[in-house]
Amino acid sequence: MDEAPSADYIYAGCIIGIIGLVGVITNGLGIYTVKRCRHLHNSFGYLCLSHCIANLGVCATFLIWCAPTTLAMHQS
């Protein structure tokens, strides 16, 4: 099986990093909005908060682990 060209790892790592960063920012804003807005201090708001926290963890994993690992594959 042919190995992917090294430039593909750079593109993939950058795309994963950008998507992870956008996800961390938007979910952080979602958490901030639910905490600040009194209209969301109900069961719907707490459900949204729970989803934002979980999504923030997934996006942070992509940003902190997946993107650098993909970029490191470029050197090997």
PQR file of N, CA, C, O and H, with PARSE charges and radii, in Angstrom:
ATOM      1  N   MET A   1       0.844  -1.173   0.000 -0.4000 1.5000
ATOM      2  CA  MET A   1       0.000   0.000   0.000 -0.0000 2.0000
ATOM      3  C   MET A   1       0.891   1.239   0.000  0.5500 1.7000
ATOM      4  O   MET A   1       1.878   1.299   0.734 -0.5500 1.4000
ATOM      5  N   ASP A   2       0.550   2.206  -0.807 -0.4000 1.5000
ATOM      6  CA  ASP A   2       1.353   3.418  -0.906 -0.0000 2.0000
ATOM      7  C   ASP A   2       1.125   4.319   0.290  0.5500 1.7000
ATOM      8  O   ASP A   2       0.017   4.437   0.812 -0.5500 1.4000
ATOM      9  H   ASP A   2      -0.252   2.157  -1.403  0.4000 1.0000
ATOM     10  N   GLU A   3       2.200   4.944   0.701 -0.4000 1.5000
ATOM     11  CA  GLU A   3       2.145   5.911   1.790 -0.0000 2.0000
ATOM     12  C   GLU A   3       1.655   7.249   1.237  0.5500 1.7000
ATOM     13  O   GLU A   3       1.997   7.619   0.114 -0.5500 1.4000
ATOM     14  H   GLU A   3       3.101   4.849   0.277  0.4000 1.0000
ATOM     15  N   ALA A   4       0.851   7.977   2.025 -0.4000 1.5000
ATOM     16  CA  ALA A   4       0.359   9.285   1.590 -0.0000 2.0000
ATOM     17  C   ALA A   4       1.531  10.273   1.537  0.5500 1.7000
ATOM     18  O   ALA A   4       2.449  10.189   2.352 -0.5500 1.4000
ATOM     19  H   ALA A   4       0.573   7.676   2.937  0.4000 1.0000
ATOM     20  N   PRO A   5       1.502  11.187   0.598 -0.5600 1.5000
ATOM     21  CA  PRO A   5       2.566  12.195   0.540  0.2800 2.0000
ATOM     22  C   PRO A   5       2.617  13.020   1.822  0.5500 1.7000
ATOM     23  O   PRO A   5       1.597  13.233   2.479 -0.5500 1.4000
ATOM     24  N   SER A   6       3.807  13.477   2.165 -0.4000 1.5000
ATOM     25  CA  SER A   6       3.984  14.180   3.431 -0.0000 2.0000
ATOM     26  C   SER A   6       3.217  15.497   3.481  0.5500 1.7000
ATOM     27  O   SER A   6       2.860  15.955   4.566 -0.5500 1.4000
ATOM     28  H   SER A   6       4.635  13.304   1.631  0.4000 1.0000
ATOM     29  N   ALA A   7       2.959  16.109   2.343 -0.4000 1.5000
ATOM     30  CA  ALA A   7       2.193  17.361   2.341 -0.0000 2.0000
ATOM     31  C   ALA A   7       0.754  17.120   2.798  0.5500 1.7000
ATOM     32  O   ALA A   7       0.128  18.014   3.367 -0.5500 1.4000
ATOM     33  H   ALA A   7       3.248  15.737   1.461  0.4000 1.0000
ATOM     34  N   ASP A   8       0.231  15.930   2.554 -0.4000 1.5000
ATOM     35  CA  ASP A   8      -1.132  15.618   3.004 -0.0000 2.0000
ATOM     36  C   ASP A   8      -1.237  15.631   4.523  0.5500 1.7000
ATOM     37  O   ASP A   8      -2.260  16.048   5.066 -0.5500 1.4000
ATOM     38  H   ASP A   8       0.739  15.204   2.091  0.4000 1.0000
ATOM     39  N   TYR A   9      -0.185  15.177   5.220 -0.4000 1.5000
ATOM     40  CA  TYR A   9      -0.190  15.208   6.681 -0.0000 2.0000
ATOM     41  C   TYR A   9      -0.220  16.645   7.200  0.5500 1.7000
ATOM     42  O   TYR A   9      -0.870  16.932   8.204 -0.5500 1.4000
ATOM     43  H   TYR A   9       0.645  14.838   4.778  0.4000 1.0000
ATOM     44  N   ILE A  10       0.477  17.533   6.521 -0.4000 1.5000
ATOM     45  CA  ILE A  10       0.464  18.938   6.939 -0.0000 2.0000
ATOM     46  C   ILE A  10      -0.927  19.528   6.764  0.5500 1.7000
ATOM     47  O   ILE A  10      -1.443  20.188   7.667 -0.5500 1.4000
ATOM     48  H   ILE A  10       1.005  17.299   5.705  0.4000 1.0000
ATOM     49  N   TYR A  11      -1.534  19.294   5.608 -0.4000 1.5000
ATOM     50  CA  TYR A  11      -2.886  19.806   5.369 -0.0000 2.0000
ATOM     51  C   TYR A  11      -3.874  19.219   6.367  0.5500 1.7000
ATOM     52  O   TYR A  11      -4.692  19.942   6.936 -0.5500 1.4000
ATOM     53  H   TYR A  11      -1.115  18.758   4.874  0.4000 1.0000
ATOM     54  N   ALA A  12      -3.798  17.910   6.579 -0.4000 1.5000
ATOM     55  CA  ALA A  12      -4.729  17.264   7.499 -0.0000 2.0000
ATOM     56  C   ALA A  12      -4.543  17.779   8.924  0.5500 1.7000
ATOM     57  O   ALA A  12      -5.524  18.048   9.617 -0.5500 1.4000
ATOM     58  H   ALA A  12      -3.133  17.323   6.116  0.4000 1.0000
ATOM     59  N   GLY A  13      -3.298  17.918   9.365 -0.4000 1.5000
ATOM     60  CA  GLY A  13      -3.038  18.415  10.713 -0.0000 2.0000
ATOM     61  C   GLY A  13      -3.534  19.836  10.911  0.5500 1.7000
ATOM     62  O   GLY A  13      -4.086  20.166  11.961 -0.5500 1.4000
ATOM     63  H   GLY A  13      -2.501  17.700   8.802  0.4000 1.0000
ATOM     64  N   CYS A  14      -3.338  20.680   9.899 -0.4000 1.5000
ATOM     65  CA  CYS A  14      -3.824  22.065   9.996 -0.0000 2.0000
ATOM     66  C   CYS A  14      -5.345  22.128  10.019  0.5500 1.7000
ATOM     67  O   CYS A  14      -5.925  22.896  10.787 -0.5500 1.4000
ATOM     68  H   CYS A  14      -2.889  20.412   9.046  0.4000 1.0000
ATOM     69  N   ILE A  15      -5.985  21.332   9.192 -0.4000 1.5000
ATOM     70  CA  ILE A  15      -7.451  21.321   9.169 -0.0000 2.0000
ATOM     71  C   ILE A  15      -8.009  20.812  10.489  0.5500 1.7000
ATOM     72  O   ILE A  15      -8.953  21.390  11.029 -0.5500 1.4000
ATOM     73  H   ILE A  15      -5.514  20.708   8.569  0.4000 1.0000
ATOM     74  N   ILE A  16      -7.433  19.733  11.014 -0.4000 1.5000
ATOM     75  CA  ILE A  16      -7.880  19.206  12.308 -0.0000 2.0000
ATOM     76  C   ILE A  16      -7.682  20.242  13.404  0.5500 1.7000
ATOM     77  O   ILE A  16      -8.555  20.418  14.254 -0.5500 1.4000
ATOM     78  H   ILE A  16      -6.666  19.263  10.576  0.4000 1.0000
ATOM     79  N   GLY A  17      -6.542  20.931  13.395 -0.4000 1.5000
ATOM     80  CA  GLY A  17      -6.273  21.954  14.405 -0.0000 2.0000
ATOM     81  C   GLY A  17      -7.231  23.125  14.326  0.5500 1.7000
ATOM     82  O   GLY A  17      -7.697  23.622  15.351 -0.5500 1.4000
ATOM     83  H   GLY A  17      -5.832  20.789  12.705  0.4000 1.0000
ATOM     84  N   ILE A  18      -7.528  23.570  13.108 -0.4000 1.5000
ATOM     85  CA  ILE A  18      -8.456  24.700  12.946 -0.0000 2.0000
ATOM     86  C   ILE A  18      -9.859  24.315  13.402  0.5500 1.7000
ATOM     87  O   ILE A  18     -10.518  25.084  14.102 -0.5500 1.4000
ATOM     88  H   ILE A  18      -7.149  23.167  12.275  0.4000 1.0000
ATOM     89  N   ILE A  19     -10.314  23.137  13.012 -0.4000 1.5000
ATOM     90  CA  ILE A  19     -11.646  22.696  13.424 -0.0000 2.0000
ATOM     91  C   ILE A  19     -11.703  22.527  14.944  0.5500 1.7000
ATOM     92  O   ILE A  19     -12.698  22.890  15.573 -0.5500 1.4000
ATOM     93  H   ILE A  19      -9.778  22.513  12.444  0.4000 1.0000
ATOM     94  N   GLY A  20     -10.639  21.978  15.534 -0.4000 1.5000
ATOM     95  CA  GLY A  20     -10.598  21.838  16.987 -0.0000 2.0000
ATOM     96  C   GLY A  20     -10.630  23.182  17.694  0.5500 1.7000
ATOM     97  O   GLY A  20     -11.315  23.335  18.705 -0.5500 1.4000
ATOM     98  H   GLY A  20      -9.831  21.684  15.024  0.4000 1.0000
ATOM     99  N   LEU A  21      -9.896  24.155  17.170 -0.4000 1.5000
ATOM    100  CA  LEU A  21      -9.869  25.490  17.767 -0.0000 2.0000
ATOM    101  C   LEU A  21     -11.234  26.170  17.675  0.5500 1.7000
ATOM    102  O   LEU A  21     -11.706  26.764  18.645 -0.5500 1.4000
ATOM    103  H   LEU A  21      -9.339  24.030  16.349  0.4000 1.0000
ATOM    104  N   VAL A  22     -11.861  26.080  16.510 -0.4000 1.5000
ATOM    105  CA  VAL A  22     -13.199  26.668  16.347 -0.0000 2.0000
ATOM    106  C   VAL A  22     -14.189  25.989  17.304  0.5500 1.7000
ATOM    107  O   VAL A  22     -15.036  26.655  17.900 -0.5500 1.4000
ATOM    108  H   VAL A  22     -11.478  25.598  15.722  0.4000 1.0000
ATOM    109  N   GLY A  23     -14.081  24.677  17.445 -0.4000 1.5000
ATOM    110  CA  GLY A  23     -14.962  23.956  18.358 -0.0000 2.0000
ATOM    111  C   GLY A  23     -14.764  24.354  19.807  0.5500 1.7000
ATOM    112  O   GLY A  23     -15.736  24.521  20.545 -0.5500 1.4000
ATOM    113  H   GLY A  23     -13.394  24.136  16.961  0.4000 1.0000
ATOM    114  N   VAL A  24     -13.514  24.508  20.223 -0.4000 1.5000
ATOM    115  CA  VAL A  24     -13.233  24.928  21.602 -0.0000 2.0000
ATOM    116  C   VAL A  24     -13.794  26.323  21.852  0.5500 1.7000
ATOM    117  O   VAL A  24     -14.389  26.570  22.901 -0.5500 1.4000
ATOM    118  H   VAL A  24     -12.725  24.372  19.624  0.4000 1.0000
ATOM    119  N   ILE A  25     -13.611  27.231  20.906 -0.4000 1.5000
ATOM    120  CA  ILE A  25     -14.101  28.607  21.079 -0.0000 2.0000
ATOM    121  C   ILE A  25     -15.626  28.641  21.136  0.5500 1.7000
ATOM    122  O   ILE A  25     -16.200  29.265  22.029 -0.5500 1.4000
ATOM    123  H   ILE A  25     -13.128  27.030  20.054  0.4000 1.0000
ATOM    124  N   THR A  26     -16.287  27.973  20.184 -0.4000 1.5000
ATOM    125  CA  THR A  26     -17.752  28.037  20.154 -0.0000 2.0000
ATOM    126  C   THR A  26     -18.381  27.331  21.351  0.5500 1.7000
ATOM    127  O   THR A  26     -19.379  27.810  21.889 -0.5500 1.4000
ATOM    128  H   THR A  26     -15.821  27.466  19.458  0.4000 1.0000
ATOM    129  N   ASN A  27     -17.825  26.215  21.773 -0.4000 1.5000
ATOM    130  CA  ASN A  27     -18.380  25.543  22.948 -0.0000 2.0000
ATOM    131  C   ASN A  27     -18.079  26.320  24.221  0.5500 1.7000
ATOM    132  O   ASN A  27     -18.887  26.320  25.150 -0.5500 1.4000
ATOM    133  H   ASN A  27     -17.014  25.826  21.337  0.4000 1.0000
ATOM    134  N   GLY A  28     -16.930  26.981  24.276 -0.4000 1.5000
ATOM    135  CA  GLY A  28     -16.652  27.858  25.409 -0.0000 2.0000
ATOM    136  C   GLY A  28     -17.631  29.011  25.483  0.5500 1.7000
ATOM    137  O   GLY A  28     -18.085  29.381  26.566 -0.5500 1.4000
ATOM    138  H   GLY A  28     -16.274  26.981  23.521  0.4000 1.0000
ATOM    139  N   LEU A  29     -17.957  29.581  24.327 -0.4000 1.5000
ATOM    140  CA  LEU A  29     -18.973  30.647  24.300 -0.0000 2.0000
ATOM    141  C   LEU A  29     -20.349  30.110  24.688  0.5500 1.7000
ATOM    142  O   LEU A  29     -21.125  30.806  25.343 -0.5500 1.4000
ATOM    143  H   LEU A  29     -17.588  29.281  23.448  0.4000 1.0000
ATOM    144  N   GLY A  30     -20.650  28.888  24.289 -0.4000 1.5000
ATOM    145  CA  GLY A  30     -21.919  28.273  24.682 -0.0000 2.0000
ATOM    146  C   GLY A  30     -22.015  28.088  26.185  0.5500 1.7000
ATOM    147  O   GLY A  30     -23.056  28.359  26.784 -0.5500 1.4000
ATOM    148  H   GLY A  30     -20.020  28.323  23.757  0.4000 1.0000
ATOM    149  N   ILE A  31     -20.936  27.629  26.794 -0.4000 1.5000
ATOM    150  CA  ILE A  31     -20.916  27.470  28.255 -0.0000 2.0000
ATOM    151  C   ILE A  31     -21.066  28.824  28.936  0.5500 1.7000
ATOM    152  O   ILE A  31     -21.820  28.960  29.900 -0.5500 1.4000
ATOM    153  H   ILE A  31     -20.090  27.409  26.308  0.4000 1.0000
ATOM    154  N   TYR A  32     -20.355  29.813  28.441 -0.4000 1.5000
ATOM    155  CA  TYR A  32     -20.446  31.163  29.005 -0.0000 2.0000
ATOM    156  C   TYR A  32     -21.871  31.714  28.880  0.5500 1.7000
ATOM    157  O   TYR A  32     -22.387  32.328  29.814 -0.5500 1.4000
ATOM    158  H   TYR A  32     -19.743  29.703  27.658  0.4000 1.0000
ATOM    159  N   THR A  33     -22.495  31.492  27.732 -0.4000 1.5000
ATOM    160  CA  THR A  33     -23.852  32.004  27.509 -0.0000 2.0000
ATOM    161  C   THR A  33     -24.853  31.339  28.443  0.5500 1.7000
ATOM    162  O   THR A  33     -25.712  32.016  29.009 -0.5500 1.4000
ATOM    163  H   THR A  33     -22.076  30.993  26.973  0.4000 1.0000
ATOM    164  N   VAL A  34     -24.756  30.046  28.609 -0.4000 1.5000
ATOM    165  CA  VAL A  34     -25.690  29.337  29.498 -0.0000 2.0000
ATOM    166  C   VAL A  34     -25.497  29.804  30.939  0.5500 1.7000
ATOM    167  O   VAL A  34     -26.473  29.952  31.675 -0.5500 1.4000
ATOM    168  H   VAL A  34     -24.058  29.496  28.150  0.4000 1.0000
ATOM    169  N   LYS A  35     -24.266  30.034  31.346 -0.4000 1.5000
ATOM    170  CA  LYS A  35     -24.008  30.493  32.717 -0.0000 2.0000
ATOM    171  C   LYS A  35     -24.509  31.921  32.953  0.5500 1.7000
ATOM    172  O   LYS A  35     -25.010  32.234  34.033 -0.5500 1.4000
ATOM    173  H   LYS A  35     -23.473  29.914  30.749  0.4000 1.0000
ATOM    174  N   ARG A  36     -24.372  32.790  31.935 -0.4000 1.5000
ATOM    175  CA  ARG A  36     -24.713  34.201  32.121 -0.0000 2.0000
ATOM    176  C   ARG A  36     -26.199  34.509  31.928  0.5500 1.7000
ATOM    177  O   ARG A  36     -26.730  35.408  32.579 -0.5500 1.4000
ATOM    178  H   ARG A  36     -23.965  32.536  31.058  0.4000 1.0000
ATOM    179  N   CYS A  37     -26.868  33.780  31.051 -0.4000 1.5000
ATOM    180  CA  CYS A  37     -28.254  34.092  30.699 -0.0000 2.0000
ATOM    181  C   CYS A  37     -29.212  33.428  31.689  0.5500 1.7000
ATOM    182  O   CYS A  37     -29.240  32.203  31.812 -0.5500 1.4000
ATOM    183  H   CYS A  37     -26.436  33.050  30.522  0.4000 1.0000
ATOM    184  N   ARG A  38     -29.987  34.238  32.382 -0.4000 1.5000
ATOM    185  CA  ARG A  38     -30.917  33.707  33.385 -0.0000 2.0000
ATOM    186  C   ARG A  38     -32.026  32.883  32.747  0.5500 1.7000
ATOM    187  O   ARG A  38     -32.586  32.001  33.397 -0.5500 1.4000
ATOM    188  H   ARG A  38     -29.965  35.233  32.282  0.4000 1.0000
ATOM    189  N   HIS A  39     -32.349  33.152  31.498 -0.4000 1.5000
ATOM    190  CA  HIS A  39     -33.406  32.400  30.826 -0.0000 2.0000
ATOM    191  C   HIS A  39     -33.000  30.954  30.541  0.5500 1.7000
ATOM    192  O   HIS A  39     -33.853  30.120  30.237 -0.5500 1.4000
ATOM    193  H   HIS A  39     -31.894  33.869  30.970  0.4000 1.0000
ATOM    194  N   LEU A  40     -31.740  30.661  30.633 -0.4000 1.5000
ATOM    195  CA  LEU A  40     -31.267  29.303  30.400 -0.0000 2.0000
ATOM    196  C   LEU A  40     -30.950  28.547  31.694  0.5500 1.7000
ATOM    197  O   LEU A  40     -30.325  27.488  31.657 -0.5500 1.4000
ATOM    198  H   LEU A  40     -31.047  31.338  30.880  0.4000 1.0000
ATOM    199  N   HIS A  41     -31.377  29.086  32.824 -0.4000 1.5000
ATOM    200  CA  HIS A  41     -31.186  28.387  34.095 -0.0000 2.0000
ATOM    201  C   HIS A  41     -32.386  27.474  34.349  0.5500 1.7000
ATOM    202  O   HIS A  41     -33.112  27.629  35.331 -0.5500 1.4000
ATOM    203  H   HIS A  41     -31.885  29.947  32.854  0.4000 1.0000
ATOM    204  N   ASN A  42     -32.570  26.533  33.450 -0.4000 1.5000
ATOM    205  CA  ASN A  42     -33.632  25.539  33.563 -0.0000 2.0000
ATOM    206  C   ASN A  42     -33.105  24.223  33.006  0.5500 1.7000
ATOM    207  O   ASN A  42     -31.918  24.112  32.700 -0.5500 1.4000
ATOM    208  H   ASN A  42     -31.980  26.407  32.653  0.4000 1.0000
ATOM    209  N   SER A  43     -33.968  23.232  32.871 -0.4000 1.5000
ATOM    210  CA  SER A  43     -33.507  21.915  32.430 -0.0000 2.0000
ATOM    211  C   SER A  43     -32.941  21.961  31.003  0.5500 1.7000
ATOM    212  O   SER A  43     -31.969  21.264  30.708 -0.5500 1.4000
ATOM    213  H   SER A  43     -34.933  23.322  33.119  0.4000 1.0000
ATOM    214  N   PHE A  44     -33.526  22.759  30.126 -0.4000 1.5000
ATOM    215  CA  PHE A  44     -32.994  22.871  28.768 -0.0000 2.0000
ATOM    216  C   PHE A  44     -31.593  23.473  28.780  0.5500 1.7000
ATOM    217  O   PHE A  44     -30.705  22.997  28.073 -0.5500 1.4000
ATOM    218  H   PHE A  44     -34.315  23.325  30.365  0.4000 1.0000
ATOM    219  N   GLY A  45     -31.396  24.507  29.573 -0.4000 1.5000
ATOM    220  CA  GLY A  45     -30.083  25.135  29.670 -0.0000 2.0000
ATOM    221  C   GLY A  45     -29.039  24.194  30.237  0.5500 1.7000
ATOM    222  O   GLY A  45     -27.895  24.185  29.783 -0.5500 1.4000
ATOM    223  H   GLY A  45     -32.117  24.893  30.148  0.4000 1.0000
ATOM    224  N   TYR A  46     -29.426  23.401  31.230 -0.4000 1.5000
ATOM    225  CA  TYR A  46     -28.482  22.451  31.818 -0.0000 2.0000
ATOM    226  C   TYR A  46     -28.149  21.334  30.841  0.5500 1.7000
ATOM    227  O   TYR A  46     -27.024  20.834  30.831 -0.5500 1.4000
ATOM    228  H   TYR A  46     -30.355  23.409  31.599  0.4000 1.0000
ATOM    229  N   LEU A  47     -29.116  20.937  30.019 -0.4000 1.5000
ATOM    230  CA  LEU A  47     -28.845  19.947  28.984 -0.0000 2.0000
ATOM    231  C   LEU A  47     -27.873  20.520  27.943  0.5500 1.7000
ATOM    232  O   LEU A  47     -26.944  19.835  27.516 -0.5500 1.4000
ATOM    233  H   LEU A  47     -30.030  21.343  30.027  0.4000 1.0000
ATOM    234  N   CYS A  48     -28.088  21.753  27.544 -0.4000 1.5000
ATOM    235  CA  CYS A  48     -27.160  22.410  26.612 -0.0000 2.0000
ATOM    236  C   CYS A  48     -25.768  22.537  27.226  0.5500 1.7000
ATOM    237  O   CYS A  48     -24.765  22.332  26.543 -0.5500 1.4000
ATOM    238  H   CYS A  48     -28.843  22.310  27.890  0.4000 1.0000
ATOM    239  N   LEU A  49     -25.707  22.871  28.506 -0.4000 1.5000
ATOM    240  CA  LEU A  49     -24.429  22.993  29.195 -0.0000 2.0000
ATOM    241  C   LEU A  49     -23.696  21.658  29.211  0.5500 1.7000
ATOM    242  O   LEU A  49     -22.487  21.608  28.987 -0.5500 1.4000
ATOM    243  H   LEU A  49     -26.522  23.037  29.061  0.4000 1.0000
ATOM    244  N   SER A  50     -24.416  20.589  29.473 -0.4000 1.5000
ATOM    245  CA  SER A  50     -23.819  19.256  29.480 -0.0000 2.0000
ATOM    246  C   SER A  50     -23.244  18.897  28.112  0.5500 1.7000
ATOM    247  O   SER A  50     -22.140  18.360  28.027 -0.5500 1.4000
ATOM    248  H   SER A  50     -25.399  20.629  29.655  0.4000 1.0000
ATOM    249  N   HIS A  51     -23.976  19.184  27.051 -0.4000 1.5000
ATOM    250  CA  HIS A  51     -23.497  18.903  25.697 -0.0000 2.0000
ATOM    251  C   HIS A  51     -22.291  19.771  25.345  0.5500 1.7000
ATOM    252  O   HIS A  51     -21.352  19.293  24.709 -0.5500 1.4000
ATOM    253  H   HIS A  51     -24.874  19.620  27.119  0.4000 1.0000
ATOM    254  N   CYS A  52     -22.308  21.030  25.747 -0.4000 1.5000
ATOM    255  CA  CYS A  52     -21.181  21.922  25.463 -0.0000 2.0000
ATOM    256  C   CYS A  52     -19.913  21.454  26.171  0.5500 1.7000
ATOM    257  O   CYS A  52     -18.823  21.514  25.602 -0.5500 1.4000
ATOM    258  H   CYS A  52     -23.071  21.419  26.263  0.4000 1.0000
ATOM    259  N   ILE A  53     -20.052  20.989  27.409 -0.4000 1.5000
ATOM    260  CA  ILE A  53     -18.878  20.511  28.143 -0.0000 2.0000
ATOM    261  C   ILE A  53     -18.303  19.267  27.473  0.5500 1.7000
ATOM    262  O   ILE A  53     -17.088  19.148  27.322 -0.5500 1.4000
ATOM    263  H   ILE A  53     -20.937  20.940  27.872  0.4000 1.0000
ATOM    264  N   ALA A  54     -19.170  18.345  27.073 -0.4000 1.5000
ATOM    265  CA  ALA A  54     -18.704  17.131  26.398 -0.0000 2.0000
ATOM    266  C   ALA A  54     -18.058  17.468  25.054  0.5500 1.7000
ATOM    267  O   ALA A  54     -16.994  16.941  24.730 -0.5500 1.4000
ATOM    268  H   ALA A  54     -20.158  18.442  27.196  0.4000 1.0000
ATOM    269  N   ASN A  55     -18.688  18.334  24.279 -0.4000 1.5000
ATOM    270  CA  ASN A  55     -18.128  18.718  22.978 -0.0000 2.0000
ATOM    271  C   ASN A  55     -16.808  19.480  23.138  0.5500 1.7000
ATOM    272  O   ASN A  55     -15.903  19.341  22.315 -0.5500 1.4000
ATOM    273  H   ASN A  55     -19.552  18.763  24.542  0.4000 1.0000
ATOM    274  N   LEU A  56     -16.705  20.274  24.189 -0.4000 1.5000
ATOM    275  CA  LEU A  56     -15.464  20.997  24.451 -0.0000 2.0000
ATOM    276  C   LEU A  56     -14.329  20.016  24.698  0.5500 1.7000
ATOM    277  O   LEU A  56     -13.214  20.223  24.219 -0.5500 1.4000
ATOM    278  H   LEU A  56     -17.440  20.387  24.857  0.4000 1.0000
ATOM    279  N   GLY A  57     -14.603  18.949  25.442 -0.4000 1.5000
ATOM    280  CA  GLY A  57     -13.576  17.935  25.689 -0.0000 2.0000
ATOM    281  C   GLY A  57     -13.141  17.234  24.418  0.5500 1.7000
ATOM    282  O   GLY A  57     -11.952  16.980  24.224 -0.5500 1.4000
ATOM    283  H   GLY A  57     -15.509  18.780  25.831  0.4000 1.0000
ATOM    284  N   VAL A  58     -14.091  16.917  23.549 -0.4000 1.5000
ATOM    285  CA  VAL A  58     -13.756  16.254  22.280 -0.0000 2.0000
ATOM    286  C   VAL A  58     -12.933  17.187  21.395  0.5500 1.7000
ATOM    287  O   VAL A  58     -11.922  16.773  20.827 -0.5500 1.4000
ATOM    288  H   VAL A  58     -15.057  17.123  23.707  0.4000 1.0000
ATOM    289  N   CYS A  59     -13.359  18.433  21.277 -0.4000 1.5000
ATOM    290  CA  CYS A  59     -12.636  19.389  20.429 -0.0000 2.0000
ATOM    291  C   CYS A  59     -11.251  19.692  20.990  0.5500 1.7000
ATOM    292  O   CYS A  59     -10.300  19.865  20.228 -0.5500 1.4000
ATOM    293  H   CYS A  59     -14.180  18.769  21.738  0.4000 1.0000
ATOM    294  N   ALA A  60     -11.130  19.757  22.312 -0.4000 1.5000
ATOM    295  CA  ALA A  60      -9.820  19.983  22.923 -0.0000 2.0000
ATOM    296  C   ALA A  60      -8.889  18.805  22.648  0.5500 1.7000
ATOM    297  O   ALA A  60      -7.691  18.995  22.439 -0.5500 1.4000
ATOM    298  H   ALA A  60     -11.903  19.616  22.931  0.4000 1.0000
ATOM    299  N   THR A  61      -9.435  17.590  22.647 -0.4000 1.5000
ATOM    300  CA  THR A  61      -8.627  16.415  22.318 -0.0000 2.0000
ATOM    301  C   THR A  61      -8.118  16.489  20.887  0.5500 1.7000
ATOM    302  O   THR A  61      -6.956  16.183  20.620 -0.5500 1.4000
ATOM    303  H   THR A  61     -10.408  17.435  22.817  0.4000 1.0000
ATOM    304  N   PHE A  62      -8.978  16.890  19.977 -0.4000 1.5000
ATOM    305  CA  PHE A  62      -8.541  17.052  18.591 -0.0000 2.0000
ATOM    306  C   PHE A  62      -7.469  18.128  18.487  0.5500 1.7000
ATOM    307  O   PHE A  62      -6.493  17.962  17.754 -0.5500 1.4000
ATOM    308  H   PHE A  62      -9.922  17.138  20.194  0.4000 1.0000
ATOM    309  N   LEU A  63      -7.640  19.221  19.208 -0.4000 1.5000
ATOM    310  CA  LEU A  63      -6.690  20.328  19.134 -0.0000 2.0000
ATOM    311  C   LEU A  63      -5.356  19.984  19.788  0.5500 1.7000
ATOM    312  O   LEU A  63      -4.299  20.305  19.245 -0.5500 1.4000
ATOM    313  H   LEU A  63      -8.432  19.356  19.803  0.4000 1.0000
ATOM    314  N   ILE A  64      -5.397  19.338  20.944 -0.4000 1.5000
ATOM    315  CA  ILE A  64      -4.182  19.114  21.727 -0.0000 2.0000
ATOM    316  C   ILE A  64      -3.450  17.842  21.316  0.5500 1.7000
ATOM    317  O   ILE A  64      -2.221  17.801  21.373 -0.5500 1.4000
ATOM    318  H   ILE A  64      -6.255  19.077  21.385  0.4000 1.0000
ATOM    319  N   TRP A  65      -4.187  16.784  20.896 -0.4000 1.5000
ATOM    320  CA  TRP A  65      -3.529  15.518  20.619 -0.0000 2.0000
ATOM    321  C   TRP A  65      -3.543  15.135  19.136  0.5500 1.7000
ATOM    322  O   TRP A  65      -2.503  14.786  18.577 -0.5500 1.4000
ATOM    323  H   TRP A  65      -5.185  16.818  20.850  0.4000 1.0000
ATOM    324  N   CYS A  66      -4.699  15.197  18.507 -0.4000 1.5000
ATOM    325  CA  CYS A  66      -4.813  14.693  17.125 -0.0000 2.0000
ATOM    326  C   CYS A  66      -4.044  15.549  16.119  0.5500 1.7000
ATOM    327  O   CYS A  66      -3.331  15.015  15.269 -0.5500 1.4000
ATOM    328  H   CYS A  66      -5.543  15.481  18.960  0.4000 1.0000
ATOM    329  N   ALA A  67      -4.181  16.858  16.209 -0.4000 1.5000
ATOM    330  CA  ALA A  67      -3.496  17.730  15.245 -0.0000 2.0000
ATOM    331  C   ALA A  67      -1.972  17.623  15.363  0.5500 1.7000
ATOM    332  O   ALA A  67      -1.308  17.453  14.340 -0.5500 1.4000
ATOM    333  H   ALA A  67      -4.760  17.292  16.899  0.4000 1.0000
ATOM    334  N   PRO A  68      -1.387  17.715  16.565 -0.5600 1.5000
ATOM    335  CA  PRO A  68       0.072  17.576  16.642  0.2800 2.0000
ATOM    336  C   PRO A  68       0.574  16.188  16.229  0.5500 1.7000
ATOM    337  O   PRO A  68       1.645  16.063  15.636 -0.5500 1.4000
ATOM    338  N   THR A  69      -0.203  15.151  16.547 -0.4000 1.5000
ATOM    339  CA  THR A  69       0.201  13.806  16.148 -0.0000 2.0000
ATOM    340  C   THR A  69       0.201  13.672  14.632  0.5500 1.7000
ATOM    341  O   THR A  69       1.109  13.068  14.061 -0.5500 1.4000
ATOM    342  H   THR A  69      -1.073  15.253  17.029  0.4000 1.0000
ATOM    343  N   THR A  70      -0.795  14.222  13.988 -0.4000 1.5000
ATOM    344  CA  THR A  70      -0.856  14.178  12.525 -0.0000 2.0000
ATOM    345  C   THR A  70       0.285  14.968  11.903  0.5500 1.7000
ATOM    346  O   THR A  70       0.871  14.541  10.908 -0.5500 1.4000
ATOM    347  H   THR A  70      -1.533  14.712  14.451  0.4000 1.0000
ATOM    348  N   LEU A  71       0.600  16.120  12.488 -0.4000 1.5000
ATOM    349  CA  LEU A  71       1.721  16.913  11.985 -0.0000 2.0000
ATOM    350  C   LEU A  71       3.055  16.205  12.226  0.5500 1.7000
ATOM    351  O   LEU A  71       3.979  16.333  11.424 -0.5500 1.4000
ATOM    352  H   LEU A  71       0.124  16.466  13.296  0.4000 1.0000
ATOM    353  N   ALA A  72       3.157  15.463  13.321 -0.4000 1.5000
ATOM    354  CA  ALA A  72       4.397  14.735  13.608 -0.0000 2.0000
ATOM    355  C   ALA A  72       4.602  13.583  12.647  0.5500 1.7000
ATOM    356  O   ALA A  72       5.737  13.154  12.439 -0.5500 1.4000
ATOM    357  H   ALA A  72       2.406  15.358  13.973  0.4000 1.0000
ATOM    358  N   MET A  73       3.542  13.075  12.061 -0.4000 1.5000
ATOM    359  CA  MET A  73       3.655  11.995  11.074 -0.0000 2.0000
ATOM    360  C   MET A  73       4.363  12.496   9.819  0.5500 1.7000
ATOM    361  O   MET A  73       4.899  11.708   9.040 -0.5500 1.4000
ATOM    362  H   MET A  73       2.620  13.423  12.230  0.4000 1.0000
ATOM    363  N   HIS A  74       4.359  13.799   9.635 -0.4000 1.5000
ATOM    364  CA  HIS A  74       5.031  14.404   8.490 -0.0000 2.0000
ATOM    365  C   HIS A  74       6.538  14.150   8.545  0.5500 1.7000
ATOM    366  O   HIS A  74       7.163  13.921   7.510 -0.5500 1.4000
ATOM    367  H   HIS A  74       3.924  14.439  10.268  0.4000 1.0000
ATOM    368  N   GLN A  75       7.121  14.190   9.738 -0.4000 1.5000
ATOM    369  CA  GLN A  75       8.560  14.018   9.869 -0.0000 2.0000
ATOM    370  C   GLN A  75       9.000  12.558   9.737  0.5500 1.7000
ATOM    371  O   GLN A  75      10.152  12.299   9.389 -0.5500 1.4000
ATOM    372  H   GLN A  75       6.613  14.376  10.579  0.4000 1.0000
ATOM    373  N   SER A  76       8.117  11.608  10.005 -0.4000 1.5000
ATOM    374  CA  SER A  76       8.546  10.202   9.956 -0.0000 2.0000
ATOM    375  C   SER A  76       8.472   9.608   8.576  0.5500 1.7000
ATOM    376  O   SER A  76       8.802   8.437   8.389 -0.5500 1.4000
ATOM    377  H   SER A  76       7.181  11.818  10.288  0.4000 1.0000
TER
END
